[in-house]
């Protein structure tokens, strides 16, 4: 971890720097907020340890500047201060500080606070890496647009709604929903193993192509399953594997690859299934036209208890306004507004490229 230490007192800078270096960090220093901003704009620094009271630009203003600058990553800020009143803490948090450390500084406590910040930043890095991997797999299809962004938002909407009742509150914890949000974009990771001649074919697939296309579920599960074997117990990998394998199963047992039905299908997959089908229906693809939200809703209602878990359908109907808002907010570039009439007839059956 590269850390920027900001303090107008040279001795304090030196002590802080040596403490952090002894803990294995690379340290850069600045004498005030103005100098710190200059360093942050030029160098990729993820963590700042700053004094509150400084000339030219104090710690509060530095926090505000850090939060206003368009960094492509989060910068974690630890504020050092002798001020500990509640109003001071509120003022610092409002300015953008993540953590406070009271003066005089205890070296052991500083190291622990830095490690806490590292764990938080590692979560962000994990999110970026997972979404980047999903985007890489999807990049072979130039028409998918912002599909992955919409899918994860739809899944969060459904998860939060389901958590409010239907006997799922204990399962759908905040941690579960965030893991679902994180891993749902990996549902089609197995498409990396499907030939372009099938993946990008205009029109519907013939029987042979259909069978090949369906293998993307098992390819994805095998890929993520290898990671699970290497890192057993890592929940987001387990959920990602389950979603990749089972998001084309149907509630009535007529899906693939294993013909699972009802609650034998993992809950995360039942949620992703509806989110994925809704987005596929309302999006244009090389092999299909888009339909309106109303048409998509009708199809989903018709498939309640067949393709979809009835409870997930109920959650969709309860939160369909949130789906529409997400669809509008994350519309693909140059996507026309939703037509008053459907752009084409609904597809006669599920396409495994959805």
N, C-alpha and C positions, 0 to 999 in steps of 0.2 A: 504494500500500500504506500502510495506517495502522498505525503501530508504537507499542507501549507500551514506553518505556524506564523501567526500575526500578533505582534506585541511591540509597543513603542519602547519598551525597556529592553536594552540589549542583553543584560544578564538573564532576564526571564526567557528571552528567545533562546539563549544558549542552553539554559537548563532544560527547557521543554524539548528542544531539538535533540540533546544528548539522551534524554530519557526515551524518546521515541526511537531514536537510532538503535539504542541498546535492545529494544524490543523487535528489531528487524525491519524497521520502516525507513524509507528514503524521505528526507526532510528538506523542504525549501522554506525560506523565511521571508517575511516582509515586515516593515516597521510601522505601517498603518494601513487603513483600508484602501486608500488610493493605490498604493504600491501592490497590495494584494489583488485588486481587480486587474491590474496590468498583468500580473503573473498568471491569473486564472484565464485571462483571454488568450494567453500565448501557450500555456502548457496544460496537458491533460491531467488535472488534479481532481481527485474524487472526495477528499476530506480536508476540512479547514478547522484548525484549532485557533480561536481568536480571542483576544482580550476584548472586554466591553469598552472600557474608557481609553480612548486614543485621540490624538490630535488629527486634524484634517478630515478624517472619516472614521467614526467610531465603529464598534462592533455591530450595533444595530443597523446602521446605514449599510455596512458591508453585507449583512444578511439580506437586506432588501435588494441590494444590487445583484447578489448571487442569484436570488430567486427571479429577478427580472431578465437576466441574461439568457440567451437561447442555447444553453449547453445541450448536447445530444445525450446527456446522462445526468443522473442526480448527484448533487454535491452535498455531502453530509457536513453539517456545521455544529461544532462543539463550542459553546460560549464559556469563557472563563470570567468570573466576576465575584466581587465581594458583596454584591447586592443580592439579597435572598428573600425580599418581601414578595408577597403574592403578586402585587401589581407589577413588580419588576419581571417576574417570571412570565406573566401574561404578555407584557410588552415584548420580551425577547422571543417568545413563541410566535407572537403575531408578526414579528419581523422576519421570521423564517428559521430561527435556531431550532436544531433537533435535540440538543442536549445541553445541560448546564453543569458546570463544575465549579465548586466554591473555592475561593482562595483562602488561605494558602493551598497550593496544589499538592495533593498526595500522589506520588508517582504510581503507586499500585492502582489507585482509583482511576487515574488517567488512562493507564493501559487497558483496564477493564472497559471503560467507556469507548475507547477506540475499537476494541474488539467487538463490542455491541454494534457500533456503526459498520464495521466490516461485514458482520452477518446480515445486516439490513441491505447493504449494497450488493452482497452476493446473491440475495433473493432477486433483486432487479436484474442482475447479470444473467441469472438462470432464466428469468422470464424472456429476456431478449434473445438468449440462445435458443430456447425452445421455439419461440415464434419465428426466429430466423430459419430454423430447420424446416418448419412447416411451410414457410414462404418459398424456400428453395424447392421443395417437392412440388408446390403448386405453380412454380414459375414456368413449367413446361406448357401450361395452358394459358395463353395470353388473354382469354376472355373471363377469367374468374374474378378479376377486379379485387374488390375489398371483401370477398367472400369470407375469409378467415376472421377478419375483424367483426363482421356481422354475426358469424356463428358464435364466437365467444360471448358477445353481448347478449344474444338471444338465450344462450345457455344460462347466463347469470340471471336474466329476467325470470326464466322458468324456475330455476333453482330457488330463488328468493321467494317466489310465489308459493311453490310447493312446500317450502319450509314453514309456512304459516299454518299448515293443517294437513289433513288426509293421512295422519299417522306417520309422517315422514320427518317430523321436527328433529327427532334424535339423530337421524341419519344425515340430514341436510344441515349440518353445522356451518358456521361461517367459513371454517377451514375447508370443508368439503366443497362448498360453492366456489371458493377462490381456486382450489385445485382443479375443479371442473373448468373454470374460466381459463386457467393456464394451459390445460392439456387438450381441450376440445379442438383447437386448431390442428392437432396431429391426427385427426380422424382419418384423413386420406393419405397419410405418409407413405402407404404401400403403393401408391400410384407411380412412384419412381421406378417400379419394376414392370410397368405396363407399356407396350410399344406405342409410339405416337400414332401409328396407323389405326389403332383402336381407340386410344384416348381422345384423339382429335378428329375422329371420323365424323363427317357431316351425316346427319340422319341416324336412324336407329341401327343398333348392332344386330348382326345375324347370330344364330345360336352358338357357333364356335367362338365368335368374338365376345359374346355375352359371358361365356364360361371363363374365358381368359380374363376379362375385366373383373369378374367377381373375385379373382384371386388376390386383388389388392388388399382385401381385408386380412388374409392370412400372411401376406408379405409384410404388412405393417406390424401385425402382432408378433411375428417372428423377430423382426428387427428390434422392436421395443422389448420383447421378451428376453433377448440376449442381454440387454442392459439391466433388466430386472434380476437376472441370474448373477450378474456381476455385482449389483448393488441391491441385495434383497432387503425388503422392508422400506424402500424409498417409495412413499405412497403415490407421488405424482407419476412415477414410471409405471406403477401397477395400473393406475387409472387410465393412463394413456394407452397401454397395451389393451385393456378391456374395451376401450372406445374404438380403437382401430379394428379390433376383431369383430365387434358385435353391433356396430352402428347400422348394419343392413339387415339385422334380425327384425322380425315382425312380432307384434304382441300375440298374433294368432298362430305363431309357430311356422309360418310359411316363408320365412326369410332365409338368409344364408349368412355364414357358411355352414352352420350346424343345426339350423331349424329349431333354435331355442324359442320358447314362448313365455308369455307372462312375466312373472318375477324371476324366472331363471335367467332372463336377460339383465345384466347389471343396470342399476338405476341410471348411472352416468350415461350409458349407451342409449337408454330409452329417451333421455332428455335430448341428447345430441341428434338422435334420429329425427325428431320433429323439427328441431332447429335447422338441420341440414336440408330436409325435404322442403320446408317453407322457403328457404333461401333459393333452392334450386328451382322451385316453381315460379318464383317472382323475379328470376334473373334470366337474361338471354344467354344462351350458349350456342356453340357452333352447330349443335344437333337439335336445338329446340328454340321456340320463341318463349317470351315471358308471359305470365298471366297476371291479372290484377290481384291485389290483396284479397278482395272479396271472393274471387274464384278460388284462390289458395285456401282461404278459410273454409269454403264449402267442401273442398276435397278433404281437408283435415278432419272436419266434422263427420264426413261420410266414412272415413277410415278409423274413427274412434272404436277401439276394441278390436280392430283388425290389424291395421299397420301400426297404430299408435296406442300406447298406454292411455286408458281413459283419463287418469288423473293428470297426465301431462297435457292432454288435449284441453281439459278444464282449465288448467293454468294458462295455457295459450289464449283461450277465449277471455279469461279474466284480465289478461295483460296485453291484449292485442293492440291497444293504443301505444304501449311502450314498444311493441314490435314495429309499428308504423313509424314512430319517431326515430328509432334506430335505423330503419331502412332509409329514411330521408337523410339523416345525419351522415350515414356511411354509404351514400349512393355512389355508384361507380362513375368515373369521369365521363362526361358527355352523355350520361344516362338521361333519357327524356323523362318528364314527369309521368306518373302512372296514368295510363289512358282511361277514359271513361268506360270503354268496353275492353274485353280481353284482347290481347295482341294476337291470340291464336287459340285453337282448341286445347284443352288440357291434355296432357300426354295420356295415352291409353294404358300405361303401366309404368312401374318404376324403372328408371334407367340407372344401371349401376355406376354410371359416371357422376351421378348426383352427389 
